[in-house]
């Protein structure tokens, strides 16, 4: 792997761990709730964010050396989603909002 690719990969992994502020255990517990299942876009089945949350749990449990290119691509997607979604923060209390629930499906709790 070229040095530039390696640097990009390491940057992505760091940004992922900065964006995802929930532990694998916290995220797993959250994904089991009705609130978690109540948000996101879906085609009648599991929402995109909920499926991503399950993938994030897997990524958090992986050793850095075991990450595939596909894993790193998903990490990049998570970082982009969290950064875009944070910009849309509502001005009132966020505790019980679909905005917060959606972010939590992607491993980021804005109340932390």
N, C-alpha and C positions, 0 to 999 in steps of 0.2 A: 504494500500500500504506500502510495506516495506520501511524503511528509505533509503536504498541503491537505490531502484527504484526511490524514490522521488528525491534524489540528482541527479541522472542521468537525470531525467525529467527536473529538474530546470537548469542543465548544458546545456541541449539541447536547452531549450527556450532562455537562455542567448546567446548561440552561434548563434542561429537563428537571434536574434535581432542585434547581432554584424555583421553578414554576410549580412543581408538585410538592406541596407542603403537608400532605397527609401521608402517614405511613401505610404500608400495604395492609396492615391489620385494620387501621381506621377506615381505609377506603373499602375494604371487603365488607366491613360492618355496615357502612353507609349504603353500599350497593344493594344490600338485602332489605332496605326500607321501602315503604310505599312511596315516600317523598322522592326517592331517587328514581323510581320507575315512572313517576308522574310527569317528568319533563323530557324534552328533547324531541327531535324529529325521528319518526319511524315509519315503516311501511306496514304498520299493523303488528309488527313484532317488537323486538327489542330496539330501543332508540340507539342512534349512532353514539351518543355520549355514554350511555350505559355500557355498550359493547367496548368502547374505548377504555372505560374504567376497569373492566375485567382485564383488558390487555395491559393496562398500566400496573395493575397488581402483579402480573407476571413479570413485567420489566423491573419493578422494584425488587423482586425476589431473585433476579438474575445477577450473576457476577459480571462485572464490566467486561471482562475478557470473553464472555460467552455471548455478547450482543451481536446479532446479525445485522446486515445492512438494512433489512426490513424493520428490525427493532429500532434502529437509529432513525429511519424514515418516520416511524410512528412517533418517536420522541419529538422530532421536529414538528410534526402535526400538532402534538399536544402543546408545545411551547407557543406555536402560532395561535392556537385557539385560546389559550389562557390569556395571552397578551391582548388579543382583540377583544375578548369578552370583558376584561377588567376595565377597558376604556368605556364600556357601556354601563358602568355602575350607576344604579338609581340613587337619587339624592336622599330618599328617606331611609328608614330602618330596613336593613337587608336580611335580618334574621330568618324570616319565613318566606323568602321570595323564590320564585322560579329561577331568577337570575343566579342566586347563590346555589341553589340545588343543582343547576346545570353545571356551574363551575366545579362543584364538588364531585360530580360524576367524572370530571376530567382530572381529579386529584388535587384540586386547589380549593381550600376553604378560605374565603376572603375575611373571615372573622378571626383567623389565627394571626 
